[in-house]
Amino acid sequence: MYSLFITVKYTSLIDNNYQLIYNIITKNVERMRCLNIELKDIKMKKLIGTDDEKIKNMLDIKLDYLKGRTTLKEARELANSSFDNVSGQEFVLSEQLLTSFGITDEEITDKLDEMLEIFADIRTFDRLDPPEGHPINTYIKEVKVIRSLLMEMKEMLPKKFIRNPWEEVYEKLGEIKVHFARKQNQLYPILEKKDFDKPTKVMWTLEDNIEAMINKGRVFLKEGSEEEFLGMQQNLIDMIEEMMVKEEEILYPTSMNLITDEEFIIMRSGDDEIGYCLIDTPPAYKDSFKRGQKGENEVNDSLIKDLSQLLSKHGIIQDLSSDSVLEVSRGQLTLEQINLIFKHLKIDLSFIDENEIVRFYTDTKHRIFPRSPGVIGREVQNCHPKESLDKVMGVINEFREGVQDEAEFWIDTGEKFIYINFTAVRDDEGNFKGVLEMMQDVTRIRSLEGTQRLAAWKKH
């Protein structure tokens, strides 16, 4: 279950040294509002290092604008007169606090471009130059190639419409989903652990909007709706470019400040599972491949140890290794055989436990949607965009309460027909133990006709 929903938790755990109490008098003299801003001693604040008073004043400017107490022009003039410069990290830290004052995630998403405009004259960002193989270096390279593609689209727009070149451009443009997927499955989970969650949620929504617009363009192109297709291209180009700016000015510099080199090494070990957008596979970053293998062995060793303890406790076996035979529900299998079976299944499986934590997914070669080890241990709420989260959580709650045991969905992308099934997992006593998600591309299956009783071998 992979998409994103994030709940910001700015509650108690506050160091008294960071508590700020201030009064803000608006232009309307008779109105005074007193806000108690508690800059929680969060990991993000510690790692970035901030000026509390500056963050407070930035937050005040944003709130005045979002609550309609100032115009965009007034907010921008106030920001220009108040600060010499504002970094991307300072911008997102003040953004993190907005929901504490009644600003919804939807409002932040809708007004993000306007808030960026308020600080446009004084916004600065670090020019990054991480080494080859570093995950951020890879993202930066992809952005450069994506921009080249956008430039090609701009040059094509005023020219006579020819379908084939546009189809070729859209074939490349579709790869942006890989760029987004790696962010969502690799980068965002680590940032969430650092309390950097609001911007990632906003970005995920924007990414979904971009993908939806690309799909819409594909439909127009396929149907031959030339006018409608050309009419949406500039908007799409602007949306993608704005996303790239947000990545360069906010996401990447903040990631470099928050994420340790050790974490980047581990991240690099999982990046290959998802793939890359319009660039070749980058080299290893330091000992990332070795660490990736070590991490896999550590997971297996931990699993073997836990199973060994459990089975030994019940007198089933004394020792468990990768070639130890396990008595499964129907049969006898080694741990190696179990892993191989999962790897060769023609359907994608993922499992969340009763606490709504992602515990498992199958690493099949044909995977329908990109996934990586970064999602393991992640709350399912952080694995779905807000547009689909309510439906997902509704299904889980129905399962938990015993109202339903199964839910099915299907998606017709035009190129593929995807079937999805959610099944409630219960023990022998009927206690809810989690949810199993099964996903399959059934495009070919739906096209089958007649009868075939003998094997038809593929010619290589």
Stockholm file with secondary structure:
# STOCKHOLM 1.0

chainA/1-460         MYSLFITVKYTSLIDNNYQLIYNIITKNVERMRCLNIELKDIKMKKLIGTDDEKIKNMLDIKLDYLKGRTTLKEARELANSSFDNVSGQEFVLSEQLLTSFGITDEEITDKLDEMLEIFADIRTFDRLDPPEGHPINTYIKEVKVIRSLLMEMKEMLPKKFIRNPWEEVYEKLGEIKVHFARKQNQLYPILEKKDFDKPTKVMWTLEDNIEAMINKGRVFLKEGSEEEFLGMQQNLIDMIEEMMVKEEEILYPTSMNLITDEEFIIMRSGDDEIGYCLIDTPPAYKDSFKRGQKGENEVNDSLIKDLSQLLSKHGIIQDLSSDSVLEVSRGQLTLEQINLIFKHLKIDLSFIDENEIVRFYTDTKHRIFPRSPGVIGREVQNCHPKESLDKVMGVINEFREGVQDEAEFWIDTGEKFIYINFTAVRDDEGNFKGVLEMMQDVTRIRSLEGTQRLAAWKKH
#=GR chainA/1-460 SS CCCCCCCCCCSSCCCGGGEEEEEEECSSTTCEEEEEEECCCCHHHHHHCCCHHHHHHHHHHHHHHHTTSSCHHHHHHHHHHHCSCEEHHHHHHHHHTGGGGTCCHHHHHHHHHHHHHHTTTTEECCCCCCCTTCHHHHHHHHHHHHHHHHHHHHHHTTSCCCHHHHHHHHHHHTTHHHHHHHIIIIIHHHHHHTTCCHHHHHHHHHHHHHHHHHHHHHHHHHHTCHHHHHHHHHHHHHHHHHHHHHIIIIIHHHHHHHSCHHHHHHHHHHHHHHCCSSSCCCCCCTTHHHHHHHHHHHHHHHHHHHHHHHHHHTTSCSCCCTTCEEEETTEEEEHHHHHHHHHHCSSEEEEEETTSBEEEECCCTTCSSCCCGGGTTCBGGGGSCHHHHHHHHHHHHHHHTTSCSEEEEEEECSSCEEEEEEEEEECTTCCEEEEEEEEEECHHHHHCCSCCCSCCCCCC
#=GC SS_cons         CCCCCCCCCCSSCCCGGGEEEEEEECSSTTCEEEEEEECCCCHHHHHHCCCHHHHHHHHHHHHHHHTTSSCHHHHHHHHHHHCSCEEHHHHHHHHHTGGGGTCCHHHHHHHHHHHHHHTTTTEECCCCCCCTTCHHHHHHHHHHHHHHHHHHHHHHTTSCCCHHHHHHHHHHHTTHHHHHHHIIIIIHHHHHHTTCCHHHHHHHHHHHHHHHHHHHHHHHHHHTCHHHHHHHHHHHHHHHHHHHHHIIIIIHHHHHHHSCHHHHHHHHHHHHHHCCSSSCCCCCCTTHHHHHHHHHHHHHHHHHHHHHHHHHHTTSCSCCCTTCEEEETTEEEEHHHHHHHHHHCSSEEEEEETTSBEEEECCCTTCSSCCCGGGTTCBGGGGSCHHHHHHHHHHHHHHHTTSCSEEEEEEECSSCEEEEEEEEEECTTCCEEEEEEEEEECHHHHHCCSCCCSCCCCCC
//
